[in-house]
Amino acid sequence: MSTGPNLETLLIIDLECTCWEGQPPSGQSKEIIEIGICPLNIIERCPEEPESILVIPSESEISEFCTNLTGWSHKEVFSKGRTLPEACKYIMKKYNATCFPYAAWGEFDRCHLFYECSKKKARFPFYDSFINIKNLFSICNRLGRGRGLATALEKSSIVLDGQHHRGRDDALNTAYLMIDLLETFDRGSKLFPSQS
């Protein structure tokens, strides 16, 4: 009998959404345009190939500000993207996502994905076991409050891989930070020594 998720892999996600320099135009709202996902092999302490899953927004347009920030243009997202229900089905099928815990840098990704799935009648693609790596990083480093991803990478002496605010790359960089936390634990005193 299963006692919970398979803990050999952690699915790290990062959402990018429509955004504007200031308030959104009338009738538009923040919507997912990319789900970045990077499986992290916990046993080997190694990230697998990350992926960008483009999502077509239905209630907003991709502004020039958003394109400059994320690198995604309206044309590219609408030509290569899927609807959110289709993207969620793809994630569940390709990554067997309902069997593994998932994680992100902060609570926004979990909360907003759940909100949009509910609104657009898409099945939420992940197992009900979430790790907030931002909080974990702050606790382990005694920071008192959360820090942004770029600041955390700098503090950890990890060079940003790719483009910040690109979901695929941010998921990969979050995986690197999680590996760094795990390896710090490995080097420290063992709270749970092996049983002989």
Secondary structure, 3 states (H helix, E strand, C coil): CCCCCCCCEEEEEEEEECCCCCCCCCCCCCCEEEEEEEEEECCCCEECCCEEEEECCCCCCCCHHHHHHHCCCHHHHHHHCECHHHHHHHHHHHHCHHHCCEEECCCHHHHHHHHHHHHCCCCCCCCCCEEEHHHHHHHHCCCCCCCCHHHHHHHCCCCCCCCCCCHHHHHHHHHHHHHHHHHHHHHCCCCCCCCC
